[in-house]
Amino acid sequence: LLPGLTANNDPGYIAHAASQAQLLANLDLPRPSAPGSLGADGVILRVDGRAPYVTSLNILNPPGTYSTNVSILIQMNFSAPVYVDGTPSIKLETGLVDNLALYVSGNGTR
C-alpha cells in the first residue's frame, strides 16, 4: 500500500487515512496457475515464516591475549540470508568493562 493508506479485508475496501474516501478493491486472488496468479509463469513462491538463526560463530584472530584497541574479528553465519538495518552490535563479556562487537559487513548474506 502507499503511505497513508490502510487496508481492511472485512468489507473489502482501501481508505486514505486522512479522509473518508473509500476505493472498492477486489480482494479475491486468482486460483493457482490461472492468469494473473503468482504461479502463472511457473514461478513458485514459498514462504518460510521462521526467523534466521545463528548456525556458527568463528573468531578469526589467532588464539591469544589482546590489549585494548585491538580488533577481534568475529564471523557469524546464519541459516538464511540476513538483511541488516541500522547498526547492530553484540555486547561481549571482556572483563571489568564489557565492550561491543560492532557490525562491519555482510548484508544479504548468510
N, C-alpha and C positions, 0 to 999 in steps of 0.2 A: 504494500500500500504506500501511497505517497504520504509525506509528512503532513500531519493534521487530519488524516482520515482514520476512521475506525471501522471495523467490520463487525457485524452482528449476524451470526449464522442462523439464529432462530427465525426471524421474519424474512431474511434474505435481502438485506439492503446494506449499502455503504453510505455513511453520513459524514459530512465535513464537521469537524469538532467545533468550529466557530459559528455554525449556522444550523438551522433546522432542515436545510435542503437534503433530500434523500434521492439516491440513484438506485433504481432497481437493478439487481445483479443476479445473473444466472449462476447459482452455486452448485449445479449438477455437473459432475465430471463425466466425460465420455467413458464408455466401457473399455477395458484394456484392449489394446491393439486396434481400436477404432480410430478413424481420422480425428486428429486433434488430441489424442491421448498421449501420455508420456512414452508408451511403448510402440507407437505407430511407426516409428522409423527404426525399430529394432533396438532402441535404447532400453537398457534395463536399469531401473532405479532401485537401489537398495538403501534402506535407512537403518543405520545401526545406532541405536539410542544410547549405547554405552560410552562413557567418557574415556578418553585415552588414559592409560596408567603407565607408570614407570616400569620398564622391563629390566633395565640395568643402569648402574651408576658406576662410572670409572673415574679414578683420579689419574690424570695424565702425567703429573710430575713424578719423578722417581721418589721412592721412599726416603724419608729423612726428616730432619728438624728444620723448620723455616722460621726466619725472623719476620718482624713486621714489615709491611710494604712490599712483600714478595707475593706475586700472583701464584695461586694454586689453581690449575685448570681442572674443572670437574665436567665430565660429559654425562648427560642424562639421555637415555634412549627410551622412547615411548612405544606403546602398542599400535599407535596410529599417528598420522601427521598431526602436529600441533601448531596452531597459528597464534603468534604472540601479539598481545595488545597491551600497550603500556610498557613498564619497565619492571619485569618480575625479578624477585630476589629470594634467596633462601637463607634463613638465619642459621649460622653454624656455631656450635659449641667450640670455642677456641681458647678456653682458659678463663681467667678472671673477667675478661671483657669479651663478649660474643661479637662476632662480625658477620657481615652479609656476603654471600656469594652473589655476584651480580651477573645478569644475563649479558651474553656477548653476541651470539649469533645462532641461526638455525631456524628461522621462521618457515613454517610449512613442511618441516621435515619430521622424521621420527626421532 
